[in-house]
Amino acid sequence: MAPTFRELLSEVKKEIREVSHEHVRQLLDSGAKVKLVDVREADEYAGGRLPGAVHIPRGSLELRIEEKADREDEVVLYCAGGTRSALAARTLREMGYTRVSSLAGGYNRWSDAALPVEKPVVLSAEQKERYRRHLILPEVGEEGQARLLKSKVLLLGAGGLGSPAALYLAAAGVGTLGVVDADVVDLSNLQRQVLHTLERRGQPKVQSAKAALEALNPDVKVVPFQERLTTANVERILADFDLVLDGGDNFPTRYLLNDACVLMGKPNIHGSVFRFEGQVTTFLPGQGPCYRCLYPAPPPPELAPSCAEAGVLGVLPGVIGMLQATEALKLLLGVGESLVGRLLTFDALGTRFQELKLRRDPECPVCAPGAKVELIDYEQFCATGA
């Protein structure tokens, strides 16, 4: 006679390891490397989850578990009451997972004990359709897309670099984009600053950017800062953002932004363009060089003319701005290898990329060990090139 379900479940629980909610709480409090996997259905998961848990419905477990956990990882599965997770634990044991367990009593017992729970970001049907090409990437998935929707990125400049970067970050679903720019849209901008249109000529660039980005993706909140970055406002402006994209077009602003990012521990993705050449790198405080390591002193003004003076190929900022956006998405998702310690240059005339190694200056006045960062206005420093 075939076993009843109760008999089957009893046999399964003899084969697997069950852990108590007290044990799991101790693991979380100790910072142990444990993968919590919620095997409930989407509507159950939307009501709350254990802190840091990933969602893989029981019906998709065999298909998707390898995206989230290695066979040597400690994995704790849970469902509502402990039944589905017990069956799932046996399945993972059969797949070669050696440190897998099931949470006894499941989410219900955890919640009844008044232990911490999180309200996960659950994508709507429309969002699942919009971001479908992201969701099928194992490196992104729903968890990664939810992370992007909660992320906040600040763009310094709504010009040649900020325009393509902002458009692609908005399209990717980065939930909050701050835009810092004190200028208005001019006819000469439209050759490369693709955020703006002829109809918005004369409008503040931050307002033009807000209109374009929110029309592209209503999930995105645009925070405009129609002001020039100074020592008086830089900390206030940067405070709420996860990272910064530097699309500035002058040395004083770049140095000031660098110093503020080092002081506040904010990643700074730098880009610049000149005629037919561009460059991009990522400055990550404490993990690599900063802008002052790359340029201890600015070049004399006659050797560093602006784009208005020297010109720039219109598509070049698009290439560099999209590389900056790519770096931002990788940092937000925690995937791939960033450009920290590497400077990527692009020669548009030769269609050649070149990578240069960057090293941290042990005597850098900003990021060297023990350096004390004091925010200053750099106009005089850059005017003298000293």
Secondary structure per residue as TSV (DSSP state, phi and psi in degrees):
chain	resnum	aa	ss	phi	psi
A	1	M	-	360.0	136.5
A	2	A	-	-68.4	144.6
A	3	P	-	-68.8	149.9
A	4	T	-	-75.0	170.5
A	5	F	H	-62.4	-42.7
A	6	R	H	-60.3	-40.7
A	7	E	H	-66.0	-41.0
A	8	L	H	-62.9	-46.1
A	9	L	H	-63.6	-38.1
A	10	S	H	-62.4	-41.3
A	11	E	H	-66.3	-40.9
A	12	V	H	-60.4	-44.8
A	13	K	H	-68.6	-19.8
A	14	K	H	-75.6	-26.7
A	15	E	H	-86.5	-28.9
A	16	I	S	-102.1	175.4
A	17	R	-	-106.0	127.0
A	18	E	E	-106.3	143.8
A	19	V	E	-125.5	151.7
A	20	S	-	-84.5	164.3
A	21	H	H	-67.1	-29.2
A	22	E	H	-64.4	-39.5
A	23	H	H	-66.1	-44.0
A	24	V	H	-65.7	-39.5
A	25	R	H	-60.7	-41.2
A	26	Q	H	-64.4	-38.9
A	27	L	H	-61.7	-45.5
A	28	L	H	-65.9	-42.7
A	29	D	H	-65.4	-30.6
A	30	S	H	-83.9	-8.0
A	31	G	T	76.8	18.8
A	32	A	-	-62.9	149.0
A	33	K	-	-81.1	96.3
A	34	V	E	-132.8	137.8
A	35	K	E	-98.8	114.4
A	36	L	E	-91.8	127.0
A	37	V	E	-123.0	118.7
A	38	D	E	-90.7	115.9
A	39	V	-	-101.6	13.9
A	40	R	S	-75.3	175.3
A	41	E	-	-78.3	166.4
A	42	A	H	-60.2	-39.7
A	43	D	H	-68.1	-32.7
A	44	E	H	-69.9	-45.3
A	45	Y	H	-60.0	-37.7
A	46	A	H	-61.6	-24.8
A	47	G	T	-76.2	-15.6
A	48	G	-	150.6	154.3
A	49	R	B	-143.4	164.5
A	50	L	-	-67.4	148.8
A	51	P	T	-55.2	124.4
A	52	G	T	79.6	3.9
A	53	A	-	-70.1	148.0
A	54	V	E	-102.9	153.6
A	55	H	E	-106.7	118.0
A	56	I	-	-134.3	103.1
A	57	P	-	-55.3	148.2
A	58	R	G	-51.7	-38.3
A	59	G	G	-68.9	-16.1
A	60	S	G	-110.9	5.4
A	61	L	H	-59.6	-51.4
A	62	E	H	-61.7	-34.0
A	63	L	H	-73.9	-35.4
A	64	R	H	-113.0	-9.1
A	65	I	H	-61.6	-33.8
A	66	E	H	-67.9	-18.0
A	67	E	H	-71.0	-27.2
A	68	K	H	-109.5	-23.1
A	69	A	-	-148.6	143.3
A	70	D	-	-87.6	162.7
A	71	R	T	-66.8	-19.7
A	72	E	T	-92.3	-6.7
A	73	D	S	-70.5	152.5
A	74	E	E	-82.7	118.8
A	75	V	E	-119.9	127.3
A	76	V	E	-114.7	118.7
A	77	L	E	-96.3	146.0
A	78	Y	E	-147.6	152.7
A	79	C	-	-130.5	-151.7
A	80	A	S	-73.9	-46.7
A	81	G	S	-127.2	-4.0
A	82	G	S	109.5	-2.5
A	83	T	H	-83.0	-54.9
A	84	R	H	-61.9	-36.5
A	85	S	H	-69.9	-31.2
A	86	A	H	-66.1	-45.7
A	87	L	H	-63.6	-38.4
A	88	A	H	-66.4	-36.4
A	89	A	H	-62.7	-41.0
A	90	R	H	-64.5	-38.6
A	91	T	H	-60.7	-44.2
A	92	L	H	-68.1	-34.5
A	93	R	H	-61.0	-40.8
A	94	E	H	-67.7	-24.4
A	95	M	T	-87.3	0.0
A	96	G	T	101.2	6.8
A	97	Y	-	-79.1	118.8
A	98	T	S	-95.4	-14.6
A	99	R	S	-125.8	54.4
A	100	V	E	-110.4	142.2
A	101	S	E	-144.1	167.7
A	102	S	E	-118.6	137.4
A	103	L	E	-77.4	114.3
A	104	A	T	-63.7	130.1
A	105	G	T	82.1	-13.6
A	106	G	H	61.7	-158.5
A	107	Y	H	-62.5	-35.3
A	108	N	H	-61.0	-45.2
A	109	R	H	-68.3	-38.0
A	110	W	H	-60.6	-46.3
A	111	S	H	-67.0	-41.5
A	112	D	H	-61.8	-27.9
A	113	A	T	-82.3	4.2
A	114	A	T	59.3	34.3
A	115	L	-	-83.3	159.9
A	116	P	-	-61.7	137.5
A	117	V	-	-132.0	158.8
A	118	E	B	-118.1	149.5
A	119	K	-	-96.2	105.6
A	120	P	-	-73.9	156.0
A	121	V	-	-78.7	120.5
A	122	V	-	-112.1	124.8
A	123	L	-	-71.6	140.9
A	124	S	-	-75.6	168.7
A	125	A	H	-60.0	-39.0
A	126	E	H	-67.0	-39.7
A	127	Q	H	-67.0	-38.5
A	128	K	H	-61.7	-35.8
A	129	E	H	-72.2	-44.8
A	130	R	H	-60.1	-44.3
A	131	Y	T	-101.6	22.3
A	132	R	H	-55.4	-39.9
A	133	R	H	-69.3	-24.2
A	134	H	H	-75.3	-42.4
A	135	L	H	-64.9	-26.6
A	136	I	T	-84.6	-6.1
A	137	L	S	-82.1	121.2
A	138	P	T	-56.8	-31.6
A	139	E	T	-73.9	-11.6
A	140	V	T	-115.8	-76.6
A	141	G	H	61.7	-172.3
A	142	E	H	-66.8	-37.3
A	143	E	H	-63.1	-45.1
A	144	G	H	-66.3	-40.4
A	145	Q	H	-65.4	-39.0
A	146	A	H	-62.0	-37.3
A	147	R	H	-64.3	-41.4
A	148	L	H	-62.9	-41.4
A	149	L	H	-64.8	-25.2
A	150	K	H	-91.5	-6.3
A	151	S	-	-81.0	157.2
A	152	K	E	-132.6	120.5
A	153	V	E	-121.9	133.8
A	154	L	E	-103.8	131.0
A	155	L	E	-109.1	120.7
A	156	L	E	-87.2	103.8
A	157	G	-	103.3	132.3
A	158	A	S	-113.1	40.6
A	159	G	S	-106.0	-135.8
A	160	G	T	-62.1	-42.5
A	161	L	T	-83.4	-42.9
A	162	G	H	-65.3	-31.0
A	163	S	H	-62.3	-58.4
A	164	P	H	-66.2	-36.3
A	165	A	H	-62.3	-45.1
A	166	A	H	-64.5	-42.0
A	167	L	H	-62.1	-43.9
A	168	Y	H	-75.6	-32.8
A	169	L	H	-68.0	-39.4
A	170	A	H	-64.7	-45.0
A	171	A	H	-61.8	-34.1
A	172	A	H	-74.2	-13.3
A	173	G	T	94.1	22.9
A	174	V	-	-66.4	120.9
A	175	G	S	-67.5	-33.6
A	176	T	E	-132.6	126.5
A	177	L	E	-121.1	119.4
A	178	G	E	-92.7	140.5
A	179	V	E	-129.3	120.6
A	180	V	E	-108.0	118.1
A	181	D	-	-167.4	132.8
A	182	A	-	-100.0	-3.3
A	183	D	-	-89.2	171.5
A	184	V	B	-113.1	160.4
A	185	V	-	-69.9	128.3
A	186	D	-	-120.4	152.9
A	187	L	G	-56.8	-35.1
A	188	S	G	-70.5	-15.3
A	189	N	G	-72.7	-28.2
A	190	L	G	-71.3	-11.5
A	191	Q	G	-67.6	-19.7
A	192	R	T	-146.2	-20.7
A	193	Q	-	-92.9	83.8
A	194	V	T	-74.7	-2.9
A	195	L	T	-70.0	-25.4
A	196	H	-	-107.0	160.7
A	197	T	-	-130.6	165.3
A	198	L	G	-61.1	-35.1
A	199	E	G	-65.3	-23.9
A	200	R	G	-98.9	15.1
A	201	R	T	-58.3	131.9
A	202	G	T	91.5	-14.5
A	203	Q	S	-78.0	153.2
A	204	P	B	-57.1	137.8
A	205	K	H	-60.4	-33.9
A	206	V	H	-67.0	-34.2
A	207	Q	H	-73.7	-39.4
A	208	S	H	-62.1	-42.1
A	209	A	H	-63.2	-43.2
A	210	K	H	-59.9	-43.9
A	211	A	H	-63.4	-43.4
A	212	A	H	-67.8	-43.7
A	213	L	H	-72.5	-40.9
A	214	E	H	-72.1	-26.2
A	215	A	H	-71.5	-33.8
A	216	L	H	-70.9	-42.5
A	217	N	-	-148.5	105.5
A	218	P	T	-67.6	-9.9
A	219	D	T	-69.6	-19.1
A	220	V	-	-94.1	130.8
A	221	K	E	-97.7	125.9
A	222	V	E	-106.3	125.2
A	223	V	E	-108.9	106.9
A	224	P	E	-86.1	140.1
A	225	F	E	-124.8	94.0
A	226	Q	-	-86.4	72.2
A	227	E	S	-158.1	157.3
A	228	R	-	-85.9	139.0
A	229	L	-	-70.2	126.2
A	230	T	-	-138.2	172.6
A	231	T	T	-63.2	-24.5
A	232	A	T	-76.7	-25.0
A	233	N	T	-122.6	-8.0
A	234	V	H	-63.2	-41.0
A	235	E	H	-68.5	-38.8
A	236	R	H	-62.4	-43.8
A	237	I	H	-68.9	-40.9
A	238	L	H	-77.2	-18.9
A	239	A	T	-52.3	-44.3
A	240	D	T	-92.6	4.4
A	241	F	-	-105.8	150.7
A	242	D	S	-79.2	-36.6
A	243	L	E	-156.8	168.9
A	244	V	E	-128.3	138.8
A	245	L	E	-105.4	119.1
A	246	D	E	-89.9	103.4
A	247	G	-	-113.0	26.6
A	248	G	-	-67.6	158.5
A	249	D	S	-119.6	18.3
A	250	N	S	-148.1	151.8
A	251	F	H	-67.2	-41.5
A	252	P	H	-56.0	-42.2
A	253	T	H	-68.8	-39.8
A	254	R	H	-63.0	-43.4
A	255	Y	H	-65.1	-43.4
A	256	L	H	-63.4	-44.3
A	257	L	H	-62.2	-42.9
A	258	N	H	-57.1	-49.0
A	259	D	H	-62.4	-42.0
A	260	A	H	-65.2	-39.7
A	261	C	H	-65.9	-39.9
A	262	V	H	-63.7	-45.3
A	263	L	H	-60.8	-39.8
A	264	M	H	-99.1	-0.2
A	265	G	T	70.2	32.4
A	266	K	-	-99.8	130.2
A	267	P	-	-59.8	141.3
A	268	N	E	-129.4	112.3
A	269	I	E	-98.9	109.1
A	270	H	E	-96.3	137.8
A	271	G	E	-140.3	149.4
A	272	S	E	-153.2	154.1
A	273	V	E	-136.3	152.8
A	274	F	E	-157.2	115.3
A	275	R	B	56.1	-100.0
A	276	F	T	-115.1	13.3
A	277	E	E	-127.9	146.1
A	278	G	E	-142.4	165.2
A	279	Q	E	-148.9	154.7
A	280	V	E	-149.2	143.5
A	281	T	E	-155.6	169.8
A	282	T	E	-121.1	127.9
A	283	F	E	-104.2	119.1
A	284	L	-	-118.8	107.6
A	285	P	T	-52.5	130.4
A	286	G	T	84.9	-9.5
A	287	Q	S	-124.9	11.7
A	288	G	S	173.7	-173.7
A	289	P	-	-70.9	168.9
A	290	C	-	-118.6	-178.8
A	291	Y	H	-61.7	-35.3
A	292	R	H	-70.2	-25.6
A	293	C	H	-68.3	-37.6
A	294	L	H	-74.1	-43.0
A	295	Y	-	-128.6	84.6
A	296	P	S	-57.3	-32.7
A	297	A	S	-142.3	145.9
A	298	P	-	-72.3	152.2
A	299	P	-	-69.4	158.8
A	300	P	-	-57.5	146.2
A	301	P	G	-52.2	-35.8
A	302	E	G	-69.3	-18.0
A	303	L	G	-97.8	-1.2
A	304	A	S	-136.2	63.6
A	305	P	-	-67.4	153.3
A	306	S	-	-75.5	170.2
A	307	C	H	-62.1	-32.7
A	308	A	H	-64.9	-28.8
A	309	E	H	-90.3	-38.8
A	310	A	H	-103.9	-17.9
A	311	G	-	85.7	163.5
A	312	V	B	-155.8	137.8
A	313	L	-	-64.4	127.7
A	314	G	T	-57.0	-34.1
A	315	V	T	-81.0	-17.4
A	316	L	H	-59.3	-46.4
A	317	P	H	-60.3	-27.2
A	318	G	H	-64.1	-43.0
A	319	V	H	-62.5	-49.6
A	320	I	H	-70.4	-41.7
A	321	G	H	-61.7	-38.1
A	322	M	H	-71.2	-31.8
A	323	L	H	-66.2	-38.4
A	324	Q	H	-62.1	-43.4
A	325	A	H	-63.0	-38.2
A	326	T	H	-62.1	-44.8
A	327	E	H	-60.0	-42.0
A	328	A	H	-62.0	-46.3
A	329	L	H	-63.6	-39.5
A	330	K	H	-62.9	-42.8
A	331	L	H	-64.5	-43.5
A	332	L	H	-64.8	-35.8
A	333	L	H	-87.2	-15.4
A	334	G	T	70.1	38.1
A	335	V	-	-127.0	160.4
A	336	G	S	73.1	-172.2
A	337	E	-	-113.7	122.0
A	338	S	-	-80.2	173.6
A	339	L	-	-87.9	18.5
A	340	V	B	-60.5	125.9
A	341	G	T	79.5	7.6
A	342	R	E	-135.7	137.4
A	343	L	E	-111.4	118.4
A	344	L	E	-99.0	120.0
A	345	T	E	-109.7	152.8
A	346	F	E	-133.9	126.0
A	347	D	E	-105.3	106.1
A	348	A	T	-68.4	-35.8
A	349	L	T	-66.3	-37.6
A	350	G	T	-95.1	-5.1
A	351	T	T	48.8	57.0
A	352	R	E	-131.6	133.9
A	353	F	E	-100.0	145.4
A	354	Q	E	-138.0	139.9
A	355	E	E	-111.0	129.6
A	356	L	E	-116.8	139.8
A	357	K	E	-77.7	136.6
A	358	L	-	-114.3	136.4
A	359	R	-	-119.1	147.9
A	360	R	-	-71.9	131.3
A	361	D	-	-78.3	116.1
A	362	P	T	-64.4	-13.7
A	363	E	T	-113.3	17.7
A	364	C	-	-58.6	130.0
A	365	P	T	-70.8	-8.6
A	366	V	T	-108.9	-48.4
A	367	C	T	-113.0	0.9
A	368	A	S	-65.2	150.1
A	369	P	T	-52.9	128.9
A	370	G	T	85.5	-4.4
A	371	A	-	-66.8	141.2
A	372	K	-	-105.5	116.0
A	373	V	-	-83.2	123.5
A	374	E	-	-123.6	121.1
A	375	L	-	-72.5	128.0
A	376	I	-	-132.6	157.3
A	377	D	-	-84.0	126.4
A	378	Y	-	-94.8	8.9
A	379	E	H	-56.9	-46.1
A	380	Q	H	-68.4	-41.0
A	381	F	H	-57.7	-45.9
A	382	C	H	-76.8	-28.5
A	383	A	H	-67.5	-33.1
A	384	T	H	-91.2	-14.3
A	385	G	T	66.1	26.5
A	386	A	-	-117.7	360.0
